[in-house]
Amino acid sequence: LLMALVIPRLTATAKSAKMGACKQNMLTAASGIEAYYIENRGWPDSLDDVKDYVGEEALKCPEDGTDYVLTFTVDGLPVITCETHNLTLTRDANGKWSF
């Protein structure tokens, strides 16, 4: 009976930790995109262009290693997506990134 109560909590805690690690990686990727923009006076064409700024591991979901996807809004602002967790991190016109 005790195991029936403990295992779901451990599973939920592990899932929450993986989601938190994913969000942190996405924020690191966003920092790399900002650094690229400053140095190159334009957004990167893909996240491959950001590897030198943040490292390759920051551009992948830590849960399953799936690459994040970089797209752009109709206004030309960057959007990072994790397909594993269905998360989107978007930059607004004021430079703020938000999930």
C-alpha positions in Angstrom: 0.0 0.0 0.0 2.8 2.4 0.9 4.5 1.7 -2.5 1.2 2.6 -4.2 1.4 6.0 -2.7 5.2 6.6 -3.0 5.8 5.5 -6.6 3.4 8.1 -8.3 5.0 10.9 -6.2 8.5 9.8 -7.3 7.4 9.6 -10.9 5.9 13.1 -10.7 9.0 14.5 -9.0 11.3 13.0 -11.7 9.1 14.4 -14.5 9.1 17.8 -12.9 12.9 17.7 -12.6 13.2 16.8 -16.2 10.9 19.6 -17.2 12.9 22.0 -15.1 16.2 20.9 -16.7 14.6 21.3 -20.1 13.5 24.9 -19.4 17.0 25.7 -18.1 18.5 24.4 -21.3 16.1 26.4 -23.4 17.0 29.6 -21.5 20.7 28.8 -22.1 19.9 28.4 -25.8 18.2 31.8 -25.7 21.3 33.4 -24.2 23.3 31.9 -27.0 20.9 33.4 -29.5 21.2 36.8 -27.9 25.0 36.5 -28.0 24.9 35.5 -31.6 22.6 38.5 -32.4 25.0 40.9 -30.7 28.1 39.6 -32.5 26.5 39.1 -35.9 23.9 41.8 -35.9 21.2 39.4 -36.8 19.4 36.2 -35.7 21.0 32.8 -36.4 19.5 30.8 -39.2 19.4 27.7 -37.0 20.5 26.6 -33.5 23.6 25.0 -35.1 24.9 28.6 -35.4 24.6 28.9 -31.6 26.7 25.8 -30.6 29.9 27.8 -30.2 28.2 30.1 -27.6 26.5 27.6 -25.4 27.6 24.1 -26.4 25.7 21.4 -28.1 24.1 19.8 -25.0 22.2 23.1 -24.2 20.4 22.8 -27.6 18.8 19.5 -26.8 16.1 18.2 -24.4 17.9 16.5 -21.5 15.1 13.9 -21.2 15.6 12.3 -24.6 18.3 14.2 -26.5 15.8 15.6 -29.1 17.1 18.8 -30.7 15.2 22.0 -29.9 13.7 23.8 -32.9 14.3 27.4 -33.8 11.6 29.3 -35.7 10.6 32.9 -35.9 7.4 34.8 -35.3 5.7 36.8 -38.1 7.6 39.8 -36.6 10.9 38.0 -37.1 11.5 37.3 -33.4 13.0 33.9 -32.3 11.0 31.1 -30.8 12.6 27.9 -29.3 10.5 24.8 -29.1 10.9 21.5 -27.2 8.8 19.0 -28.9 9.3 16.4 -26.1 7.7 18.6 -23.5 5.6 20.7 -25.8 7.3 23.9 -24.5 7.8 27.1 -26.4 10.1 29.9 -25.4 9.5 33.2 -27.2 11.3 36.5 -27.3 9.2 39.6 -27.4 10.1 43.0 -28.9 11.4 44.2 -25.6 14.0 41.5 -25.4 12.1 39.4 -22.7 12.0 35.6 -23.2 8.9 33.8 -21.8 7.4 30.3 -21.8 
